[in-house]
């Protein structure tokens, strides 16, 4: 065996086998279309059925030689403080991206009572107005990003500790670490934004009315429901997911030989060769178009 040759894993071999058969189906379909076009152009062939062969079941016998075992690798979660730092940077960038909407709303608000009249429609004006209120509220709170980073780091540490306790000593997958970071970052940010928006209403000198906590909460929830805010929450959650794992989970695998000459030269006789008997069943997908109320068409992949 050539030591410079990269080792093959059983998962790679099986994946290559299945994907090769799927690619063969694609080549066959393209060729069937070419033949169909040739039949259409020939008057004598036009009335005949176009040949199209399909194999519903494929049986494969694959000899391999197992040369080693690749052990599983347990996922390693990132330090909560580093996750909080990376997520806070993403939050700052997302807030900066809201600035153009804020500037547009400020220009349109110069007309006084007809605030935001320069925007296209009522929904856009409401969105820009809510974005402006969000940014104004954040600017009123000293150390907003630092508060978020501290809260996220503390709560994420508690969440990871709870996750380890619930696992009962079983290895935790990287997907659970990422999900914990995503949910915690969203929960902390929503709570902080809600509190910030309510605090801004309490400090607003132009409100001209007594502070009603329930009304303030409802107004804050309305700002949290607009698209710029939901996009902000999604961007922050995705940043937390990316930073949550230092080392992802790797499942155990087998190092194998599949080249016939290499297996023969390895020696050991038939007893060292493992025969894999595989039966592959074909299940096709097809694109189906669905008409929408607005006249557009949405394409979905469905079972053939």
C-alpha positions as CSV (number, residue, x, y, z in Angstrom):
1,X,0.0,0.0,0.0
2,X,1.4,3.4,-1.0
3,X,1.9,5.4,2.2
4,X,1.5,8.7,0.3
5,X,-1.9,7.7,-1.0
6,X,-4.8,9.2,1.1
7,X,-6.7,6.7,3.1
8,X,-10.3,5.9,2.1
9,X,-13.1,5.7,4.6
10,X,-16.0,3.4,4.2
11,X,-18.5,6.3,4.4
12,X,-16.6,8.0,1.4
13,X,-16.8,4.7,-0.6
14,X,-20.5,4.2,0.0
15,X,-21.3,7.8,-0.7
16,X,-19.3,7.7,-3.9
17,X,-21.2,4.6,-5.0
18,X,-24.6,6.1,-4.4
19,X,-23.8,9.4,-5.9
20,X,-22.3,7.7,-9.0
21,X,-25.5,5.8,-9.6
22,X,-27.6,9.0,-9.1
23,X,-25.3,10.7,-11.7
24,X,-25.8,7.8,-14.0
25,X,-29.6,8.3,-13.8
26,X,-29.0,12.0,-14.8
27,X,-26.9,11.0,-17.8
28,X,-29.5,8.4,-18.9
29,X,-32.3,11.0,-18.6
30,X,-30.4,13.5,-20.7
31,X,-29.6,10.9,-23.3
32,X,-33.3,9.9,-23.4
33,X,-34.3,13.5,-24.1
34,X,-31.7,13.6,-27.0
35,X,-33.1,10.4,-28.4
36,X,-36.7,11.8,-28.1
37,X,-35.7,14.9,-30.0
38,X,-34.2,12.7,-32.8
39,X,-37.4,10.7,-33.0
40,X,-39.4,14.0,-33.3
41,X,-37.3,15.1,-36.3
42,X,-37.7,11.8,-38.1
43,X,-41.1,11.1,-39.7
44,X,-40.6,7.4,-39.6
45,X,-39.6,7.3,-35.9
46,X,-42.1,9.9,-34.7
47,X,-44.9,7.4,-34.2
48,X,-42.7,5.0,-32.2
49,X,-42.3,5.0,-28.4
50,X,-39.1,6.7,-27.2
51,X,-36.9,4.1,-25.3
52,X,-36.2,5.0,-21.7
53,X,-34.8,2.4,-19.4
54,X,-34.9,2.6,-15.6
55,X,-33.6,0.3,-13.0
56,X,-35.8,0.1,-9.9
57,X,-33.4,-2.2,-8.0
58,X,-29.6,-2.4,-8.3
59,X,-27.6,-5.1,-6.5
60,X,-23.9,-4.5,-5.9
61,X,-21.3,-6.7,-4.4
62,X,-18.3,-4.7,-3.2
63,X,-15.2,-6.4,-1.9
64,X,-13.2,-4.2,0.6
65,X,-10.4,-4.7,3.1
66,X,-10.7,-3.1,6.4
67,X,-7.3,-1.6,7.4
68,X,-8.2,0.4,10.5
69,X,-10.9,2.0,12.7
70,X,-11.3,5.8,12.9
71,X,-12.5,6.6,16.4
72,X,-15.3,9.0,17.1
73,X,-14.5,12.6,18.1
74,X,-16.5,14.3,20.7
75,X,-17.7,17.8,20.1
76,X,-16.1,20.6,22.1
77,X,-18.1,23.6,23.0
78,X,-16.4,27.1,22.8
79,X,-15.9,29.0,26.0
80,X,-19.1,31.0,26.7
81,X,-17.2,34.2,27.0
82,X,-15.8,33.8,23.5
83,X,-19.2,33.0,22.1
84,X,-20.7,36.0,23.8
85,X,-17.9,38.2,22.4
86,X,-18.3,37.0,18.8
87,X,-22.1,37.3,19.0
88,X,-21.9,40.8,20.4
89,X,-19.7,41.9,17.5
90,X,-22.3,40.5,15.1
91,X,-25.0,42.4,17.0
92,X,-23.1,45.6,16.7
93,X,-22.7,45.1,13.0
94,X,-26.4,44.3,12.6
95,X,-27.3,47.5,14.5
96,X,-25.0,49.5,12.3
97,X,-26.8,48.0,9.2
98,X,-30.1,49.5,10.5
99,X,-28.6,53.0,10.4
100,X,-29.7,53.7,6.7
101,X,-33.3,52.9,7.7
102,X,-33.0,55.2,10.7
103,X,-31.7,58.0,8.6
104,X,-34.5,57.6,6.1
105,X,-37.1,57.7,8.8
106,X,-35.5,60.8,10.3
107,X,-35.6,62.6,7.0
108,X,-39.3,61.8,6.5
109,X,-40.1,62.7,10.1
110,X,-39.2,66.3,9.5
111,X,-42.8,67.0,8.3
112,X,-44.0,66.9,11.9
113,X,-47.4,65.2,12.3
114,X,-47.1,63.6,8.8
115,X,-44.2,61.6,10.0
116,X,-42.5,59.3,7.5
117,X,-44.7,60.5,4.7
118,X,-41.9,60.3,2.2
119,X,-41.8,56.6,2.2
120,X,-43.7,54.4,-0.3
121,X,-46.6,53.0,1.7
122,X,-48.0,52.7,5.2
123,X,-46.3,49.4,6.0
124,X,-42.9,50.7,5.0
125,X,-43.4,53.9,7.0
126,X,-44.4,51.8,10.1
127,X,-41.3,49.6,9.6
128,X,-39.0,52.6,9.3
129,X,-40.6,54.3,12.3
130,X,-40.2,51.1,14.4
131,X,-36.6,50.7,13.3
132,X,-35.9,54.3,14.4
133,X,-37.5,53.7,17.8
134,X,-35.4,50.6,18.2
135,X,-32.1,52.5,17.4
136,X,-33.1,55.5,19.5
137,X,-33.8,53.2,22.5
138,X,-30.5,51.4,22.1
139,X,-28.6,54.7,22.0
140,X,-30.3,55.8,25.3
141,X,-28.9,52.8,27.2
142,X,-25.3,53.2,28.3
143,X,-23.3,50.1,27.6
144,X,-26.0,48.2,25.7
145,X,-23.6,45.9,23.9
146,X,-21.5,45.3,27.1
147,X,-24.7,44.4,29.0
148,X,-25.7,42.0,26.3
149,X,-22.3,40.4,26.2
150,X,-22.2,39.9,30.0
151,X,-25.8,38.6,30.1
152,X,-25.2,36.2,27.2
153,X,-21.9,34.8,28.6
154,X,-23.5,34.2,32.0
155,X,-26.7,32.5,30.8
156,X,-24.9,30.5,28.1
157,X,-22.5,29.1,30.8
158,X,-25.6,28.1,32.9
159,X,-27.2,26.5,29.8
160,X,-24.1,24.5,29.0
161,X,-23.8,23.3,32.6
162,X,-27.5,22.2,32.5
163,X,-26.9,20.5,29.2
164,X,-24.0,18.5,30.6
165,X,-26.1,17.5,33.7
166,X,-29.0,16.4,31.6
167,X,-26.8,14.3,29.3
168,X,-25.9,11.9,32.1
169,X,-22.4,11.5,30.9
170,X,-23.4,10.8,27.3
171,X,-21.3,12.7,24.7
172,X,-23.1,15.8,23.5
173,X,-23.3,16.5,19.8
174,X,-22.2,19.8,18.2
175,X,-25.8,20.4,17.1
176,X,-27.0,20.6,20.7
177,X,-24.2,23.1,21.5
178,X,-25.2,25.2,18.5
179,X,-28.9,25.0,19.3
180,X,-28.2,26.0,22.9
181,X,-26.2,29.0,21.7
182,X,-28.9,30.0,19.2
183,X,-31.8,29.8,21.6
184,X,-29.9,31.5,24.5
185,X,-28.6,34.4,22.3
186,X,-32.1,35.0,20.9
187,X,-33.8,34.9,24.4
188,X,-31.3,37.2,26.0
189,X,-31.4,39.7,23.1
190,X,-35.2,39.8,23.0
191,X,-35.4,40.4,26.7
192,X,-32.8,43.2,26.6
193,X,-34.4,44.9,23.6
194,X,-37.9,44.7,25.3
195,X,-36.5,46.2,28.5
196,X,-34.6,48.9,26.5
197,X,-37.7,49.9,24.5
198,X,-39.8,50.1,27.7
199,X,-37.1,52.1,29.4
200,X,-37.0,54.5,26.5
201,X,-40.7,55.1,26.8
202,X,-40.4,55.8,30.5
203,X,-37.7,58.4,29.8
204,X,-39.4,60.0,26.8
205,X,-40.1,63.6,27.8
206,X,-42.5,64.1,24.8
207,X,-44.8,61.3,25.8
208,X,-47.2,63.6,27.6
209,X,-48.9,60.8,29.5
210,X,-48.3,58.7,32.5
211,X,-46.3,55.6,32.1
212,X,-48.4,52.5,31.6
213,X,-46.2,49.3,31.9
214,X,-48.7,47.1,30.0
215,X,-49.0,49.6,27.1
216,X,-45.2,50.0,27.0
217,X,-44.8,46.3,26.8
218,X,-47.3,46.0,23.9
219,X,-45.5,48.8,22.0
220,X,-42.2,47.1,22.6
221,X,-43.5,43.8,21.4
222,X,-44.7,45.6,18.2
223,X,-41.2,46.8,17.5
224,X,-39.8,43.3,18.2
225,X,-42.2,41.9,15.6
226,X,-41.2,44.0,12.6
227,X,-39.0,42.6,9.9
228,X,-35.8,44.6,10.6
229,X,-35.9,43.4,14.3
230,X,-36.6,39.7,13.3
231,X,-33.7,39.9,10.8
232,X,-31.5,41.3,13.5
233,X,-32.4,38.5,15.9
234,X,-31.7,35.9,13.1
235,X,-28.3,37.3,12.3
236,X,-27.3,37.3,15.9
237,X,-28.6,33.7,16.4
238,X,-26.6,32.6,13.4
239,X,-23.5,34.2,14.7
240,X,-23.9,32.5,18.0
241,X,-24.3,29.1,16.2
242,X,-21.1,29.7,14.2
243,X,-19.1,30.5,17.4
244,X,-20.6,27.9,19.6
245,X,-18.3,24.9,18.7
246,X,-14.5,24.6,18.7
247,X,-14.5,21.0,17.5
248,X,-17.5,19.4,15.7
249,X,-18.7,15.9,16.3
250,X,-17.0,13.2,14.1
251,X,-18.7,9.8,13.9
252,X,-16.6,6.6,14.0
253,X,-15.6,5.2,10.6
254,X,-13.5,2.5,9.0
255,X,-10.3,2.9,6.8
256,X,-10.7,0.5,3.9
257,X,-9.1,-0.6,0.6
258,X,-11.3,-1.0,-2.5
259,X,-8.8,-1.1,-5.3
260,X,-8.6,-4.7,-6.6
261,X,-4.8,-4.7,-7.2
262,X,-4.1,-3.2,-3.8
263,X,-6.2,-5.8,-2.1
264,X,-4.5,-8.6,-4.0
265,X,-1.0,-7.3,-3.2
266,X,-1.9,-6.9,0.5
267,X,-2.0,-10.7,0.9
268,X,-3.8,-12.5,3.6
269,X,-6.1,-14.5,1.4
270,X,-9.9,-14.4,1.0
271,X,-10.4,-14.4,4.8
272,X,-9.2,-10.8,5.0
273,X,-11.6,-9.5,2.4
274,X,-15.0,-8.3,3.4
275,X,-17.8,-8.7,0.9
276,X,-20.5,-6.0,1.1
277,X,-23.8,-7.0,-0.6
278,X,-25.8,-3.8,-1.3
279,X,-29.3,-3.4,-2.8
280,X,-30.2,0.1,-3.9
281,X,-33.8,1.1,-4.6
282,X,-34.5,4.0,-6.8
283,X,-36.9,6.7,-5.5
284,X,-37.2,9.8,-7.7
285,X,-38.2,13.3,-7.0
286,X,-39.9,15.7,-9.3
287,X,-40.5,19.5,-9.5
288,X,-44.1,20.5,-9.1
289,X,-45.2,24.1,-9.7
290,X,-47.9,25.6,-7.4
291,X,-49.8,28.8,-8.4
292,X,-50.0,31.4,-5.7
293,X,-52.7,34.0,-5.1
294,X,-50.6,36.8,-6.5
295,X,-50.1,34.8,-9.8
296,X,-46.6,33.7,-9.1
297,X,-45.5,30.1,-9.2
298,X,-43.6,28.3,-6.4
299,X,-41.7,25.2,-7.3
300,X,-41.4,22.3,-4.8
301,X,-39.6,19.0,-4.9
302,X,-42.0,16.2,-4.2
303,X,-42.0,12.4,-4.4
304,X,-42.2,11.1,-8.0
